[in-house]
Amino acid sequence: MTVQELISALELKVFHLAQPERLVTGGYVGDLLSWVMGRAGQDSAWLTIMSNQNVAAVALMADVACVILTEGVQPDADLLRRAEEKEVNLLGIGADTFAAACQLGQVLSVPQ
Amino acid sequence: METIRLVYPVEGGDLIEAGEASSKMKLTLKKLGLPQDVIRRASICMYEGEINMVIHADGGQAEVEVEPEQIVIRMADTGPGIPDVEQAMQEGYSTAGSTARELGFGAGMGLPNMKRYSDEMIIDTEVGKGTTVTIKIKIPQ
């Protein structure tokens, strides 16, 4: 499914949308940035509560499809600026991380 | 394709600004039309190296050579050096301070990630002199 389709399916808040047609093929949950870089798959939706600007750089390097800030977390101004600069899809959801991951798993039909 | 040499200074001090060298390199590798997986692996290695240089060594320099069959990234600093490389290579071992940890770094995954995503990694380090980490990533032909 595309990032745009994921936004509709999970009613995600859009902070910055640079590549709406990018495909999402899986998910990853984590707040430790090096852990994310080591483990997140390419084209994943990355769920995190980290909202500093390094998140944009990690998303770019790890080549994830989008970042979803969970728990209603808002990006700080620098993260928003960096997401724009680096063309990172930056989204948000009010649900807690566990609920968000479950919803993501359902819409992506990831085997439970 | 001839060998292309790129040099990126890495500024020390501000961890929040780290990633500029890696972002620029990634853009250049994309323009060169390299495979997506090679670009991703090189970018992660370079970013981890950049973070390490900012946290531990007050910056340094990254040299990237794009050869026809491989990418060689050489990250050199004049920081404190690594007293025990084997220990530093263990996942979860970190000497990073609280500021780095608050930002989501310092998980002890930097060097292990660089090893994971490279085809070859060489660490040349001397306590009190500095560290040079060389990463090689093969380009599938």
gemmi code that builds the backbone of each chain (N, CA, C; Angstrom):
import gemmi

chains = {
    "A": [
        ("MET", (0.840, -1.194, 0.000), (0.000, 0.000, 0.000), (0.875, 1.244, 0.000)),
        ("THR", (0.331, 2.336, -0.534), (1.133, 3.557, -0.573), (0.983, 4.327, 0.744)),
        ("VAL", (1.873, 5.273, 0.947), (1.804, 6.111, 2.150), (0.468, 6.866, 2.178)),
        ("GLN", (0.038, 7.333, 1.015), (-1.241, 8.053, 0.928), (-2.405, 7.160, 1.366)),
        ("GLU", (-2.369, 5.907, 0.930), (-3.421, 4.954, 1.310), (-3.370, 4.661, 2.814)),
        ("LEU", (-2.154, 4.602, 3.334), (-1.994, 4.344, 4.775), (-2.562, 5.512, 5.598)),
        ("ILE", (-2.339, 6.715, 5.115), (-2.860, 7.907, 5.798), (-4.390, 7.826, 5.894)),
        ("SER", (-5.023, 7.432, 4.787), (-6.485, 7.308, 4.784), (-6.935, 6.174, 5.689)),
        ("ALA", (-6.258, 5.037, 5.596), (-6.686, 3.845, 6.339), (-6.586, 4.050, 7.848)),
        ("LEU", (-5.542, 4.714, 8.311), (-5.336, 4.890, 9.756), (-5.702, 6.299, 10.228)),
        ("GLU", (-6.237, 7.102, 9.313), (-6.592, 8.498, 9.622), (-5.428, 9.217, 10.294)),
        ("LEU", (-4.294, 9.162, 9.622), (-3.071, 9.749, 10.183), (-3.053, 11.255, 9.987)),
        ("LYS", (-2.406, 11.925, 10.925), (-2.187, 13.364, 10.789), (-0.967, 13.555, 9.904)),
        ("VAL", (-1.048, 14.500, 8.990), (0.085, 14.735, 8.081), (0.866, 15.966, 8.545)),
        ("PHE", (2.115, 15.758, 8.942), (2.990, 16.887, 9.285), (3.768, 17.337, 8.051)),
        ("HIS", (4.258, 16.343, 7.300), (4.893, 16.644, 6.010), (4.771, 15.423, 5.106)),
        ("LEU", (4.319, 15.659, 3.894), (4.144, 14.550, 2.950), (4.910, 14.879, 1.674)),
        ("ALA", (6.073, 14.225, 1.520), (6.931, 14.509, 0.371), (6.753, 13.472, -0.729)),
        ("GLN", (6.486, 12.239, -0.312), (6.395, 11.150, -1.286), (5.139, 10.312, -1.018)),
        ("PRO", (3.962, 10.825, -1.384), (2.712, 10.113, -1.074), (2.598, 8.745, -1.753)),
        ("GLU", (3.248, 8.582, -2.885), (3.098, 7.332, -3.642), (4.093, 6.255, -3.229)),
        ("ARG", (4.930, 6.579, -2.257), (5.923, 5.596, -1.823), (5.245, 4.379, -1.186)),
        ("LEU", (5.756, 3.193, -1.483), (5.151, 1.958, -0.960), (5.600, 1.671, 0.469)),
        ("VAL", (4.645, 1.219, 1.279), (4.936, 0.770, 2.641), (4.804, -0.743, 2.651)),
        ("THR", (5.867, -1.431, 3.074), (5.816, -2.899, 3.009), (5.918, -3.557, 4.378)),
        ("GLY", (6.092, -2.770, 5.440), (6.206, -3.365, 6.766), (6.244, -2.278, 7.816)),
        ("GLY", (6.576, -2.666, 9.025), (6.620, -1.679, 10.095), (7.772, -1.936, 11.040)),
        ("TYR", (8.125, -0.897, 11.786), (9.140, -1.053, 12.819), (8.814, -0.087, 13.953)),
        ("VAL", (9.004, -0.550, 15.192), (8.730, 0.286, 16.352), (10.008, 0.454, 17.149)),
        ("GLY", (10.410, 1.695, 17.428), (11.600, 1.887, 18.247), (11.965, 3.344, 18.410)),
        ("ASP", (12.612, 3.651, 19.535), (13.005, 5.030, 19.825), (14.522, 5.204, 19.903)),
        ("LEU", (15.248, 4.097, 20.034), (16.709, 4.196, 20.041), (17.170, 4.222, 18.588)),
        ("LEU", (17.786, 5.326, 18.201), (17.989, 5.589, 16.775), (18.904, 4.571, 16.089)),
        ("SER", (19.976, 4.181, 16.757), (20.864, 3.196, 16.132), (20.193, 1.827, 16.036)),
        ("TRP", (19.344, 1.548, 16.998), (18.602, 0.295, 16.961), (17.700, 0.298, 15.724)),
        ("VAL", (17.062, 1.413, 15.480), (16.186, 1.558, 14.317), (16.991, 1.374, 13.028)),
        ("MET", (18.173, 2.013, 12.986), (18.977, 1.881, 11.768), (19.457, 0.460, 11.551)),
        ("GLY", (19.700, -0.252, 12.641), (20.170, -1.624, 12.524), (19.075, -2.605, 12.142)),
        ("ARG", (17.853, -2.305, 12.545), (16.804, -3.317, 12.430), (15.641, -2.974, 11.486)),
        ("ALA", (15.322, -1.712, 11.334), (14.151, -1.357, 10.511), (14.413, -1.730, 9.056)),
        ("GLY", (13.430, -2.321, 8.435), (13.579, -2.684, 7.038), (13.339, -1.482, 6.129)),
        ("GLN", (13.934, -1.537, 4.958), (13.673, -0.523, 3.945), (12.165, -0.507, 3.658)),
        ("ASP", (11.611, 0.661, 3.417), (10.192, 0.834, 3.085), (9.237, 0.518, 4.248)),
        ("SER", (9.771, 0.507, 5.474), (8.899, 0.308, 6.643), (8.198, 1.607, 6.997)),
        ("ALA", (7.097, 1.470, 7.748), (6.552, 2.604, 8.484), (7.185, 2.536, 9.866)),
        ("TRP", (7.856, 3.602, 10.281), (8.589, 3.593, 11.556), (7.766, 4.333, 12.606)),
        ("LEU", (7.371, 3.596, 13.647), (6.583, 4.174, 14.739), (7.513, 4.573, 15.880)),
        ("THR", (7.413, 5.824, 16.309), (8.296, 6.292, 17.381), (7.656, 7.441, 18.151)),
        ("ILE", (8.174, 7.662, 19.365), (7.770, 8.853, 20.120), (8.893, 9.888, 20.130)),
        ("MET", (10.020, 9.551, 19.473), (11.124, 10.521, 19.380), (10.707, 11.640, 18.428)),
        ("SER", (10.949, 12.877, 18.812), (10.474, 13.952, 17.935), (11.536, 15.007, 17.682)),
        ("ASN", (12.826, 14.640, 17.908), (13.884, 15.613, 17.603), (14.342, 15.449, 16.156)),
        ("GLN", (15.154, 16.386, 15.693), (15.436, 16.428, 14.252), (16.289, 15.273, 13.748)),
        ("ASN", (16.965, 14.545, 14.639), (17.744, 13.402, 14.191), (16.838, 12.312, 13.590)),
        ("VAL", (15.568, 12.340, 13.961), (14.606, 11.375, 13.424), (14.544, 11.484, 11.889)),
        ("ALA", (14.618, 12.696, 11.379), (14.558, 12.882, 9.915), (15.790, 12.276, 9.250)),
        ("ALA", (16.956, 12.481, 9.854), (18.189, 11.927, 9.281), (18.150, 10.401, 9.312)),
        ("VAL", (17.701, 9.831, 10.421), (17.635, 8.373, 10.538), (16.645, 7.807, 9.513)),
        ("ALA", (15.507, 8.472, 9.353), (14.512, 8.017, 8.373), (15.105, 8.025, 6.966)),
        ("LEU", (15.894, 9.052, 6.685), (16.520, 9.161, 5.365), (17.561, 8.058, 5.163)),
        ("MET", (18.438, 7.873, 6.152), (19.512, 6.881, 6.004), (18.948, 5.454, 5.958)),
        ("ALA", (17.995, 5.173, 6.836), (17.443, 3.815, 6.894), (16.466, 3.564, 5.753)),
        ("ASP", (16.126, 4.644, 5.035), (15.265, 4.556, 3.862), (13.899, 3.954, 4.194)),
        ("VAL", (13.315, 4.420, 5.304), (11.960, 3.972, 5.643), (10.948, 4.765, 4.805)),
        ("ALA", (9.752, 4.207, 4.663), (8.741, 4.844, 3.810), (8.145, 6.080, 4.486)),
        ("CYS", (7.976, 5.998, 5.808), (7.420, 7.127, 6.543), (7.718, 6.982, 8.035)),
        ("VAL", (7.638, 8.109, 8.730), (7.729, 8.113, 10.192), (6.322, 8.388, 10.710)),
        ("ILE", (5.878, 7.608, 11.694), (4.596, 7.903, 12.343), (4.869, 8.194, 13.819)),
        ("LEU", (4.673, 9.446, 14.222), (4.812, 9.813, 15.632), (3.547, 9.362, 16.342)),
        ("THR", (3.711, 8.510, 17.340), (2.550, 7.935, 18.025), (2.209, 8.736, 19.287)),
        ("GLU", (1.138, 8.344, 19.957), (0.749, 8.915, 21.253), (0.453, 10.423, 21.175)),
        ("GLY", (0.122, 10.898, 19.977), (-0.180, 12.315, 19.823), (1.035, 13.229, 19.905)),
        ("VAL", (2.228, 12.636, 19.821), (3.466, 13.440, 19.893), (3.549, 14.374, 18.684)),
        ("GLN", (3.930, 15.610, 18.946), (4.096, 16.600, 17.881), (5.580, 16.714, 17.533)),
        ("PRO", (5.913, 16.896, 16.253), (7.324, 17.085, 15.909), (7.793, 18.441, 16.418)),
        ("ASP", (9.034, 18.537, 16.885), (9.508, 19.881, 17.212), (9.793, 20.621, 15.903)),
        ("ALA", (9.961, 21.923, 15.994), (10.064, 22.760, 14.784), (11.242, 22.335, 13.910)),
        ("ASP", (12.341, 21.933, 14.552), (13.522, 21.524, 13.792), (13.284, 20.222, 13.041)),
        ("LEU", (12.539, 19.304, 13.669), (12.242, 18.044, 12.974), (11.381, 18.322, 11.739)),
        ("LEU", (10.416, 19.189, 11.897), (9.543, 19.520, 10.775), (10.351, 20.137, 9.623)),
        ("ARG", (11.247, 21.025, 9.975), (12.104, 21.672, 8.969), (12.981, 20.626, 8.277)),
        ("ARG", (13.570, 19.736, 9.064), (14.443, 18.696, 8.495), (13.660, 17.722, 7.608)),
        ("ALA", (12.447, 17.400, 8.014), (11.623, 16.486, 7.215), (11.337, 17.119, 5.855)),
        ("GLU", (11.108, 18.432, 5.865), (10.866, 19.145, 4.606), (12.127, 19.125, 3.744)),
        ("GLU", (13.257, 19.453, 4.351), (14.540, 19.479, 3.630), (14.897, 18.129, 3.035)),
        ("LYS", (14.679, 17.078, 3.826), (15.130, 15.734, 3.428), (14.030, 14.933, 2.742)),
        ("GLU", (12.894, 15.569, 2.520), (11.771, 14.915, 1.844), (11.359, 13.617, 2.534)),
        ("VAL", (11.199, 13.714, 3.849), (10.771, 12.568, 4.651), (9.271, 12.686, 4.920)),
        ("ASN", (8.543, 11.603, 4.720), (7.117, 11.574, 5.058), (6.975, 11.513, 6.575)),
        ("LEU", (6.403, 12.568, 7.167), (6.287, 12.651, 8.632), (4.810, 12.727, 9.010)),
        ("LEU", (4.356, 11.686, 9.706), (2.938, 11.555, 10.023), (2.741, 11.398, 11.520)),
        ("GLY", (1.480, 11.421, 11.956), (1.214, 11.271, 13.381), (-0.091, 10.543, 13.628)),
        ("ILE", (-0.192, 9.980, 14.830), (-1.414, 9.280, 15.233), (-1.604, 9.496, 16.731)),
        ("GLY", (-2.871, 9.618, 17.140), (-3.142, 9.855, 18.554), (-3.037, 8.592, 19.398)),
        ("ALA", (-3.228, 7.441, 18.758), (-3.226, 6.162, 19.487), (-1.866, 5.890, 20.118)),
        ("ASP", (-1.860, 5.037, 21.157), (-0.569, 4.667, 21.740), (0.170, 3.745, 20.774)),
        ("THR", (1.451, 3.537, 21.045), (2.300, 2.836, 20.078), (1.816, 1.406, 19.819)),
        ("PHE", (1.384, 0.731, 20.884), (0.919, -0.648, 20.713), (-0.318, -0.692, 19.803)),
        ("ALA", (-1.285, 0.167, 20.099), (-2.508, 0.189, 19.296), (-2.193, 0.565, 17.847)),
        ("ALA", (-1.294, 1.520, 17.677), (-0.918, 1.959, 16.322), (-0.262, 0.821, 15.552)),
        ("ALA", (0.613, 0.072, 16.234), (1.299, -1.053, 15.578), (0.278, -2.128, 15.179)),
        ("CYS", (-0.697, -2.371, 16.054), (-1.738, -3.364, 15.736), (-2.533, -2.938, 14.502)),
        ("GLN", (-2.893, -1.651, 14.479), (-3.654, -1.146, 13.328), (-2.830, -1.250, 12.043)),
        ("LEU", (-1.546, -0.918, 12.154), (-0.663, -0.992, 10.988), (-0.569, -2.433, 10.501)),
        ("GLY", (-0.393, -3.350, 11.435), (-0.312, -4.762, 11.086), (-1.567, -5.231, 10.359)),
        ("GLN", (-2.727, -4.737, 10.825), (-3.990, -5.139, 10.193), (-4.096, -4.625, 8.765)),
        ("VAL", (-3.802, -3.343, 8.577), (-3.986, -2.800, 7.218), (-2.928, -3.327, 6.248)),
        ("LEU", (-1.764, -3.698, 6.778), (-0.736, -4.264, 5.898), (-0.894, -5.776, 5.772)),
        ("SER", (-1.871, -6.336, 6.513), (-2.096, -7.784, 6.538), (-0.833, -8.549, 6.907)),
        ("VAL", (-0.103, -8.016, 7.881), (1.085, -8.721, 8.371), (0.602, -9.905, 9.199)),
        ("PRO", (1.134, -11.111, 8.953), (0.710, -12.269, 9.756), (0.975, -12.008, 11.244)),
        ("GLN", (-0.041, -12.299, 12.077), (0.093, -12.021, 13.521), (0.850, -13.156, 14.214)),
    ],
    "B": [
        ("MET", (33.152, 3.312, -15.305), (33.102, 4.445, -14.377), (34.454, 4.610, -13.680)),
        ("GLU", (34.941, 5.826, -13.683), (36.202, 6.073, -12.968), (35.930, 6.239, -11.479)),
        ("THR", (36.990, 6.171, -10.704), (36.830, 6.367, -9.259), (36.489, 7.825, -8.971)),
        ("ILE", (35.469, 8.001, -8.145), (35.058, 9.349, -7.755), (35.388, 9.528, -6.282)),
        ("ARG", (36.052, 10.630, -5.958), (36.468, 10.846, -4.571), (35.716, 12.040, -3.995)),
        ("LEU", (35.100, 11.817, -2.855), (34.328, 12.874, -2.191), (34.882, 13.057, -0.782)),
        ("VAL", (34.969, 14.295, -0.343), (35.475, 14.562, 1.009), (34.450, 15.403, 1.764)),
        ("TYR", (34.110, 14.955, 2.966), (33.132, 15.678, 3.776), (33.705, 15.969, 5.161)),
        ("PRO", (33.796, 17.224, 5.540), (34.182, 17.514, 6.919), (33.008, 17.187, 7.839)),
        ("VAL", (33.318, 16.673, 9.014), (32.270, 16.413, 10.010), (32.534, 17.317, 11.198)),
        ("GLU", (31.595, 18.218, 11.436), (31.795, 19.160, 12.539), (31.466, 18.513, 13.875)),
        ("GLY", (32.251, 18.839, 14.859), (32.017, 18.274, 16.192), (31.013, 19.097, 16.970)),
        ("GLY", (30.741, 18.655, 18.163), (29.950, 19.469, 19.076), (28.473, 19.222, 19.039)),
        ("ASP", (27.833, 19.600, 17.962), (26.379, 19.618, 17.967), (25.777, 18.345, 17.375)),
        ("LEU", (25.369, 17.467, 18.248), (24.814, 16.187, 17.811), (23.498, 16.366, 17.051)),
        ("ILE", (22.779, 17.406, 17.424), (21.473, 17.619, 16.809), (21.614, 17.979, 15.320)),
        ("GLU", (22.769, 18.537, 14.963), (23.009, 18.903, 13.555), (23.686, 17.772, 12.777)),
        ("ALA", (24.044, 16.687, 13.444), (24.784, 15.613, 12.769), (23.960, 14.997, 11.644)),
        ("GLY", (24.658, 14.544, 10.629), (23.975, 13.874, 9.518), (24.090, 14.623, 8.204)),
        ("GLU", (24.703, 15.799, 8.250), (24.824, 16.586, 7.017), (25.717, 15.889, 5.987)),
        ("ALA", (26.866, 15.363, 6.454), (27.789, 14.693, 5.528), (27.112, 13.468, 4.908)),
        ("SER", (26.426, 12.693, 5.749), (25.752, 11.484, 5.248), (24.648, 11.836, 4.253)),
        ("SER", (23.892, 12.898, 4.568), (22.804, 13.309, 3.660), (23.360, 13.709, 2.303)),
        ("LYS", (24.464, 14.454, 2.329), (25.062, 14.890, 1.056), (25.591, 13.704, 0.272)),
        ("MET", (26.252, 12.780, 0.989), (26.783, 11.607, 0.302), (25.646, 10.807, -0.328)),
        ("LYS", (24.577, 10.629, 0.415), (23.454, 9.838, -0.091), (22.914, 10.433, -1.391)),
        ("LEU", (22.786, 11.738, -1.400), (22.291, 12.435, -2.588), (23.215, 12.193, -3.778)),
        ("THR", (24.522, 12.281, -3.542), (25.498, 12.076, -4.613), (25.453, 10.635, -5.126)),
        ("LEU", (25.359, 9.669, -4.210), (25.310, 8.258, -4.628), (24.055, 7.984, -5.458)),
        ("LYS", (22.962, 8.663, -5.084), (21.718, 8.530, -5.842), (21.896, 9.048, -7.268)),
        ("LYS", (22.550, 10.214, -7.355), (22.777, 10.816, -8.678), (23.651, 9.918, -9.541)),
        ("LEU", (24.566, 9.184, -8.895), (25.451, 8.291, -9.639), (24.708, 7.030, -10.096)),
        ("GLY", (23.478, 6.863, -9.617), (22.652, 5.744, -10.081), (23.035, 4.403, -9.485)),
        ("LEU", (23.607, 4.407, -8.286), (23.990, 3.145, -7.641), (22.739, 2.411, -7.137)),
        ("PRO", (22.842, 1.090, -6.943), (21.672, 0.337, -6.463), (21.193, 0.853, -5.103)),
        ("GLN", (19.872, 0.806, -4.913), (19.234, 1.362, -3.710), (19.793, 0.734, -2.424)),
        ("ASP", (20.020, -0.580, -2.465), (20.503, -1.271, -1.266), (21.929, -0.840, -0.912)),
        ("VAL", (22.744, -0.629, -1.931), (24.131, -0.175, -1.705), (24.115, 1.224, -1.090)),
        ("ILE", (23.266, 2.086, -1.627), (23.154, 3.456, -1.105), (22.704, 3.424, 0.355)),
        ("ARG", (21.720, 2.575, 0.643), (21.190, 2.487, 2.004), (22.267, 2.026, 2.976)),
        ("ARG", (22.997, 0.989, 2.596), (24.032, 0.462, 3.490), (25.138, 1.488, 3.701)),
        ("ALA", (25.554, 2.141, 2.625), (26.611, 3.158, 2.740), (26.144, 4.320, 3.614)),
        ("SER", (24.887, 4.713, 3.454), (24.350, 5.858, 4.199), (24.285, 5.560, 5.690)),
        ("ILE", (23.838, 4.358, 6.039), (23.750, 3.982, 7.458), (25.154, 3.950, 8.075)),
        ("CYS", (26.097, 3.336, 7.372), (27.483, 3.270, 7.886), (28.054, 4.668, 8.093)),
        ("MET", (27.846, 5.511, 7.121), (28.397, 6.865, 7.183), (27.740, 7.659, 8.318)),
        ("TYR", (26.441, 7.521, 8.482), (25.731, 8.268, 9.519), (26.176, 7.804, 10.903)),
        ("GLU", (26.312, 6.496, 11.080), (26.786, 5.976, 12.367), (28.196, 6.495, 12.654)),
        ("GLY", (29.026, 6.509, 11.623), (30.392, 7.015, 11.791), (30.390, 8.494, 12.147)),
        ("GLU", (29.504, 9.218, 11.496), (29.389, 10.657, 11.748), (28.963, 10.909, 13.202)),
        ("ILE", (27.959, 10.165, 13.640), (27.472, 10.295, 15.023), (28.612, 9.983, 15.998)),
        ("ASN", (29.343, 8.902, 15.717), (30.473, 8.544, 16.587), (31.499, 9.668, 16.664)),
        ("MET", (31.805, 10.260, 15.523), (32.810, 11.325, 15.498), (32.340, 12.549, 16.286)),
        ("VAL", (31.036, 12.823, 16.215), (30.503, 13.981, 16.949), (30.481, 13.696, 18.456)),
        ("ILE", (30.021, 12.491, 18.828), (29.909, 12.165, 20.257), (31.292, 12.044, 20.913)),
        ("HIS", (32.207, 11.352, 20.226), (33.444, 10.953, 20.898), (34.676, 11.765, 20.526)),
        ("ALA", (34.659, 12.434, 19.367), (35.932, 12.961, 18.878), (35.882, 14.427, 18.439)),
        ("ASP", (34.805, 15.133, 18.714), (34.684, 16.523, 18.276), (34.865, 16.661, 16.760)),
        ("GLY", (34.280, 15.731, 16.045), (34.293, 15.817, 14.580), (35.462, 15.105, 13.940)),
        ("GLY", (35.591, 15.291, 12.640), (36.644, 14.625, 11.883), (36.402, 14.816, 10.402)),
        ("GLN", (36.825, 13.827, 9.627), (36.641, 13.939, 8.180), (36.248, 12.590, 7.594)),
        ("ALA", (35.350, 12.640, 6.634), (34.963, 11.410, 5.942), (35.366, 11.523, 4.476)),
        ("GLU", (36.077, 10.517, 3.998), (36.456, 10.444, 2.585), (35.712, 9.279, 1.964)),
        ("VAL", (35.085, 9.545, 0.851), (34.325, 8.483, 0.191), (34.895, 8.279, -1.204)),
        ("GLU", (35.259, 7.043, -1.510), (35.721, 6.733, -2.860), (34.744, 5.763, -3.496)),
        ("VAL", (34.170, 6.204, -4.599), (33.259, 5.327, -5.332), (34.045, 4.729, -6.485)),
        ("GLU", (34.381, 3.462, -6.328), (35.122, 2.742, -7.354), (34.114, 1.925, -8.176)),
        ("PRO", (34.546, 1.396, -9.322), (33.578, 0.633, -10.126), (32.975, -0.555, -9.370)),
        ("GLU", (33.760, -1.180, -8.493), (33.266, -2.409, -7.853), (32.948, -2.270, -6.370)),
        ("GLN", (33.304, -1.145, -5.782), (33.018, -0.974, -4.345), (33.023, 0.499, -3.940)),
        ("ILE", (32.414, 0.746, -2.787), (32.494, 2.073, -2.165), (33.389, 1.931, -0.936)),
        ("VAL", (34.357, 2.820, -0.822), (35.226, 2.811, 0.353), (34.979, 4.110, 1.119)),
        ("ILE", (34.585, 3.977, 2.381), (34.360, 5.159, 3.230), (35.397, 5.137, 4.337)),
        ("ARG", (36.166, 6.214, 4.415), (37.225, 6.280, 5.422), (36.902, 7.439, 6.357)),
        ("MET", (36.613, 7.133, 7.611), (36.222, 8.175, 8.564), (37.328, 8.345, 9.604)),
        ("ALA", (37.947, 9.499, 9.592), (39.121, 9.699, 10.437), (38.889, 10.826, 11.433)),
        ("ASP", (39.310, 10.581, 12.685), (39.231, 11.642, 13.686), (40.515, 11.681, 14.514)),
        ("THR", (40.677, 12.752, 15.254), (41.839, 12.869, 16.142), (41.353, 12.866, 17.595)),
        ("GLY", (40.354, 12.034, 17.844), (39.763, 11.936, 19.181), (40.565, 11.060, 20.131)),
        ("PRO", (39.914, 10.585, 21.179), (40.620, 9.875, 22.248), (41.053, 8.451, 21.900)),
        ("GLY", (40.581, 7.910, 20.778), (40.905, 6.530, 20.437), (40.025, 5.553, 21.193)),
        ("ILE", (40.067, 4.285, 20.783), (39.234, 3.245, 21.417), (40.173, 2.293, 22.164)),
        ("PRO", (40.124, 2.292, 23.508), (41.052, 1.453, 24.277), (40.839, -0.047, 24.046)),
        ("ASP", (39.572, -0.466, 23.907), (39.285, -1.888, 23.750), (38.287, -2.061, 22.605)),
        ("VAL", (38.827, -2.355, 21.430), (37.988, -2.425, 20.223), (36.970, -3.563, 20.322)),
        ("GLU", (37.409, -4.675, 20.881), (36.506, -5.832, 20.984), (35.273, -5.476, 21.825)),
        ("GLN", (35.514, -4.755, 22.906), (34.419, -4.320, 23.775), (33.511, -3.328, 23.035)),
        ("ALA", (34.139, -2.392, 22.305), (33.373, -1.381, 21.575), (32.505, -2.000, 20.490)),
        ("MET", (32.913, -3.177, 20.010), (32.159, -3.857, 18.954), (30.953, -4.624, 19.489)),
        ("GLN", (30.854, -4.753, 20.811), (29.722, -5.492, 21.384), (28.447, -4.658, 21.322)),
        ("GLU", (27.369, -5.267, 20.848), (26.088, -4.563, 20.821), (25.690, -4.190, 22.239)),
        ("GLY", (25.331, -2.952, 22.439), (24.859, -2.511, 23.753), (25.936, -1.838, 24.583)),
        ("TYR", (27.221, -1.981, 24.190), (28.276, -1.318, 24.953), (28.454, 0.107, 24.428)),
        ("SER", (28.396, 1.081, 25.316), (28.542, 2.473, 24.890), (29.183, 3.310, 25.985)),
        ("THR", (29.980, 4.277, 25.570), (30.541, 5.225, 26.534), (29.942, 6.618, 26.307)),
        ("ALA", (28.871, 6.677, 25.516), (28.250, 7.981, 25.217), (27.606, 8.566, 26.480)),
        ("GLY", (27.587, 9.884, 26.540), (27.049, 10.568, 27.712), (25.543, 10.716, 27.679)),
        ("SER", (25.011, 11.376, 28.697), (23.558, 11.449, 28.863), (22.884, 12.274, 27.767)),
        ("THR", (23.564, 13.317, 27.263), (22.953, 14.138, 26.209), (22.674, 13.288, 24.971)),
        ("ALA", (23.675, 12.494, 24.573), (23.514, 11.624, 23.402), (22.373, 10.643, 23.629)),
        ("ARG", (22.293, 10.112, 24.838), (21.259, 9.112, 25.138), (19.861, 9.736, 25.100)),
        ("GLU", (19.762, 10.958, 25.622), (18.448, 11.628, 25.602), (17.950, 11.836, 24.176)),
        ("LEU", (18.877, 11.994, 23.235), (18.486, 12.211, 21.840), (18.216, 10.895, 21.109)),
        ("GLY", (18.408, 9.773, 21.799), (18.120, 8.482, 21.174), (19.351, 7.765, 20.665)),
        ("PHE", (20.533, 8.347, 20.953), (21.781, 7.679, 20.549), (22.375, 6.966, 21.756)),
        ("GLY", (23.610, 6.465, 21.595), (24.292, 5.840, 22.720), (23.718, 4.487, 23.100)),
        ("ALA", (23.128, 3.800, 22.111), (22.566, 2.474, 22.394), (23.622, 1.383, 22.230)),
        ("GLY", (24.824, 1.790, 21.892), (25.873, 0.790, 21.708), (25.685, -0.034, 20.445)),
        ("MET", (25.134, 0.610, 19.419), (24.848, -0.106, 18.171), (25.605, 0.475, 16.980)),
        ("GLY", (26.337, 1.550, 17.195), (26.969, 2.249, 16.072), (27.960, 1.389, 15.309)),
        ("LEU", (29.030, 0.969, 15.976), (30.031, 0.135, 15.300), (29.427, -1.204, 14.851)),
        ("PRO", (28.628, -1.877, 15.711), (28.004, -3.117, 15.225), (27.157, -2.912, 13.962)),
        ("ASN", (26.438, -1.788, 13.895), (25.656, -1.512, 12.681), (26.564, -1.326, 11.470)),
        ("MET", (27.685, -0.635, 11.676), (28.610, -0.423, 10.559), (29.156, -1.758, 10.059)),
        ("LYS", (29.422, -2.656, 10.980), (29.920, -3.985, 10.605), (28.819, -4.757, 9.867)),
        ("ARG", (27.606, -4.669, 10.405), (26.475, -5.385, 9.825), (26.224, -4.995, 8.364)),
        ("TYR", (26.346, -3.709, 8.082), (25.968, -3.234, 6.749), (27.137, -3.104, 5.771)),
        ("SER", (28.348, -3.405, 6.239), (29.484, -3.307, 5.320), (29.945, -4.707, 4.933)),
        ("ASP", (30.749, -4.773, 3.872), (31.341, -6.053, 3.509), (32.677, -6.227, 4.214)),
        ("GLU", (33.285, -5.098, 4.570), (34.553, -5.159, 5.287), (34.668, -3.910, 6.154)),
        ("MET", (35.161, -4.080, 7.372), (35.365, -2.921, 8.251), (36.718, -3.049, 8.931)),
        ("ILE", (37.497, -1.999, 8.856), (38.814, -1.993, 9.495), (38.857, -0.826, 10.476)),
        ("ILE", (39.203, -1.106, 11.730), (39.325, -0.039, 12.729), (40.798, 0.132, 13.067)),
        ("ASP", (41.289, 1.320, 12.821), (42.681, 1.637, 13.134), (42.642, 2.711, 14.214)),
        ("THR", (43.030, 2.361, 15.422), (42.858, 3.308, 16.516), (44.054, 3.311, 17.461)),
        ("GLU", (44.336, 4.488, 18.001), (45.410, 4.593, 18.982), (44.944, 5.544, 20.078)),
        ("VAL", (45.016, 5.087, 21.312), (44.554, 5.906, 22.434), (45.354, 7.213, 22.489)),
        ("GLY", (44.624, 8.304, 22.535), (45.258, 9.620, 22.605), (45.568, 10.229, 21.241)),
        ("LYS", (45.478, 9.429, 20.172), (45.803, 9.921, 18.829), (44.567, 10.050, 17.933)),
        ("GLY", (43.712, 9.044, 17.987), (42.521, 9.096, 17.149), (42.150, 7.758, 16.546)),
        ("THR", (41.119, 7.796, 15.758), (40.564, 6.562, 15.177), (40.246, 6.779, 13.700)),
        ("THR", (40.574, 5.790, 12.895), (40.117, 5.780, 11.504), (39.353, 4.482, 11.273)),
        ("VAL", (38.105, 4.635, 10.865), (37.299, 3.462, 10.536), (37.124, 3.434, 9.018)),
        ("THR", (37.516, 2.322, 8.420), (37.358, 2.165, 6.971), (36.307, 1.096, 6.696)),
        ("ILE", (35.374, 1.476, 5.853), (34.248, 0.610, 5.501), (34.294, 0.335, 4.000)),
        ("LYS", (34.085, -0.900, 3.626), (33.998, -1.218, 2.187), (32.647, -1.876, 1.902)),
        ("ILE", (32.021, -1.390, 0.870), (30.729, -1.957, 0.468), (30.815, -2.319, -1.018)),
        ("LYS", (30.602, -3.591, -1.318), (30.698, -4.050, -2.703), (29.490, -3.593, -3.511)),
        ("ILE", (29.760, -3.277, -4.759), (28.668, -2.915, -5.668), (28.403, -4.140, -6.552)),
        ("PRO", (27.216, -4.739, -6.440), (26.924, -5.916, -7.278), (27.050, -5.568, -8.761)),
        ("GLN", (27.743, -6.409, -9.500), (27.986, -6.091, -10.922), (26.924, -6.742, -11.805)),
    ],
}
model = gemmi.Model(1)
for chain_id, residues in chains.items():
    chain = gemmi.Chain(chain_id)
    for i, (resn, *xyz) in enumerate(residues, 1):
        res = gemmi.Residue()
        res.name, res.seqid = resn, gemmi.SeqId(i, " ")
        for name, pos in zip(("N", "CA", "C"), xyz):
            atom = gemmi.Atom()
            atom.name, atom.element = name, gemmi.Element(name[0])
            atom.pos, atom.b_iso = gemmi.Position(*pos), 0.0
            res.add_atom(atom)
        chain.add_residue(res)
    model.add_chain(chain)
structure = gemmi.Structure()
structure.add_model(model)
structure.setup_entities()
